[in-house]
Amino acid sequence: MLIMKNHFNFVQEIDSDEEYDPLPSHYNIRKAKRKSDRKKGNNLWTLTEVEALVDGISQFGLGQWTAIKKNFFSSSYRTSTDIRVIHEVLSRISFSHRA
């Protein structure tokens, strides 16, 4: 009888006549990603949302993403981080077109 450890340090007893068949190296014990676990993303911003963003920035100022979210996007699935990121993206685009 031979005692061996496999990739996950589990002790496995095998007879010397049996072949030792370890798990393949690509086997991952972590929970596999399912489609439902992935971020639901890349929902395009509508013109109405961009206009609400501009109105929110003019009313509350830059950096007040939570206040803008509460007042202009309260019924939306957009987070304050989404709002900050789209502002950064739109700012980069507008500056690149000016040059």
CYANA upper distance limits for C-alpha pairs under 8 A (distance plus 0.5 A):
  1 MET  CA     13 GLU  CA      7.40
  1 MET  CA     14 ILE  CA      6.38
  1 MET  CA     15 ASP  CA      5.00
  1 MET  CA     16 SER  CA      6.02
  2 LEU  CA     13 GLU  CA      6.44
  2 LEU  CA     14 ILE  CA      5.94
  2 LEU  CA     15 ASP  CA      6.45
  2 LEU  CA     16 SER  CA      6.49
  3 ILE  CA     11 VAL  CA      7.23
  3 ILE  CA     12 GLN  CA      6.27
  3 ILE  CA     13 GLU  CA      5.11
  3 ILE  CA     14 ILE  CA      6.87
  4 MET  CA     11 VAL  CA      6.35
  4 MET  CA     12 GLN  CA      5.89
  4 MET  CA     13 GLU  CA      6.99
  4 MET  CA     14 ILE  CA      8.31
  5 LYS  CA      9 ASN  CA      5.65
  5 LYS  CA     10 PHE  CA      5.98
  5 LYS  CA     11 VAL  CA      5.19
  5 LYS  CA     12 GLN  CA      6.45
  6 ASN  CA     10 PHE  CA      6.29
  6 ASN  CA     11 VAL  CA      7.33
  6 ASN  CA     12 GLN  CA      7.62
  6 ASN  CA     22 PRO  CA      6.32
  6 ASN  CA     23 LEU  CA      7.79
  7 HIS  CA     22 PRO  CA      7.61
  7 HIS  CA     23 LEU  CA      7.42
  7 HIS  CA     25 SER  CA      8.30
 14 ILE  CA     18 GLU  CA      6.87
 14 ILE  CA     19 GLU  CA      8.38
 14 ILE  CA     20 TYR  CA      7.66
 23 LEU  CA     27 TYR  CA      7.12
 28 ASN  CA     32 ALA  CA      8.42
 33 LYS  CA     37 ASP  CA      6.62
 33 LYS  CA     38 ARG  CA      7.65
 34 ARG  CA     38 ARG  CA      7.29
 45 TRP  CA     49 GLU  CA      6.68
 45 TRP  CA     50 VAL  CA      7.30
 46 THR  CA     50 VAL  CA      6.90
 47 LEU  CA     51 GLU  CA      6.65
 48 THR  CA     52 ALA  CA      6.67
 49 GLU  CA     53 LEU  CA      6.66
 50 VAL  CA     54 VAL  CA      6.80
 51 GLU  CA     55 ASP  CA      6.69
 52 ALA  CA     56 GLY  CA      6.50
 52 ALA  CA     72 PHE  CA      6.62
 52 ALA  CA     73 PHE  CA      8.41
 53 LEU  CA     57 ILE  CA      6.65
 53 LEU  CA     68 ILE  CA      7.91
 53 LEU  CA     72 PHE  CA      8.00
 53 LEU  CA     83 ILE  CA      7.91
 53 LEU  CA     87 HIS  CA      8.42
 54 VAL  CA     58 SER  CA      6.68
 55 ASP  CA     59 GLN  CA      6.65
 56 GLY  CA     60 PHE  CA      6.34
 56 GLY  CA     61 GLY  CA      7.82
 56 GLY  CA     68 ILE  CA      5.70
 56 GLY  CA     71 ASN  CA      8.31
 56 GLY  CA     72 PHE  CA      7.15
 57 ILE  CA     61 GLY  CA      5.05
 57 ILE  CA     62 LEU  CA      6.21
 57 ILE  CA     64 GLN  CA      8.19
 57 ILE  CA     68 ILE  CA      7.72
 60 PHE  CA     64 GLN  CA      6.63
 60 PHE  CA     67 ALA  CA      7.68
 60 PHE  CA     68 ILE  CA      7.44
 63 GLY  CA     84 ARG  CA      8.14
 64 GLN  CA     68 ILE  CA      6.79
 65 TRP  CA     69 LYS  CA      6.52
 65 TRP  CA     80 SER  CA      5.66
 65 TRP  CA     81 THR  CA      7.92
 65 TRP  CA     83 ILE  CA      7.08
 65 TRP  CA     84 ARG  CA      6.80
 66 THR  CA     70 LYS  CA      6.67
 66 THR  CA     80 SER  CA      5.86
 67 ALA  CA     71 ASN  CA      6.65
 68 ILE  CA     72 PHE  CA      6.07
 68 ILE  CA     73 PHE  CA      7.52
 68 ILE  CA     80 SER  CA      8.20
 69 LYS  CA     73 PHE  CA      5.19
 69 LYS  CA     74 SER  CA      6.45
 69 LYS  CA     78 ARG  CA      8.23
 69 LYS  CA     79 THR  CA      7.38
 69 LYS  CA     80 SER  CA      6.17
 69 LYS  CA     83 ILE  CA      8.03
 70 LYS  CA     74 SER  CA      5.40
 73 PHE  CA     77 TYR  CA      8.36
 73 PHE  CA     78 ARG  CA      7.38
 78 ARG  CA     82 ASP  CA      6.36
 78 ARG  CA     83 ILE  CA      7.45
 79 THR  CA     83 ILE  CA      6.91
 80 SER  CA     84 ARG  CA      6.75
 81 THR  CA     85 VAL  CA      6.58
 82 ASP  CA     86 ILE  CA      6.66
 83 ILE  CA     87 HIS  CA      6.74
 84 ARG  CA     88 GLU  CA      6.87
 85 VAL  CA     89 VAL  CA      6.71
 86 ILE  CA     90 LEU  CA      6.49
 87 HIS  CA     91 SER  CA      6.49
 88 GLU  CA     92 ARG  CA      6.71
 89 VAL  CA     93 ILE  CA      6.76
 90 LEU  CA     94 SER  CA      6.63
 91 SER  CA     95 PHE  CA      6.63
 92 ARG  CA     96 SER  CA      6.59
 93 ILE  CA     97 HIS  CA      6.86
 94 SER  CA     98 ARG  CA      6.95
 95 PHE  CA     99 ALA  CA      7.24
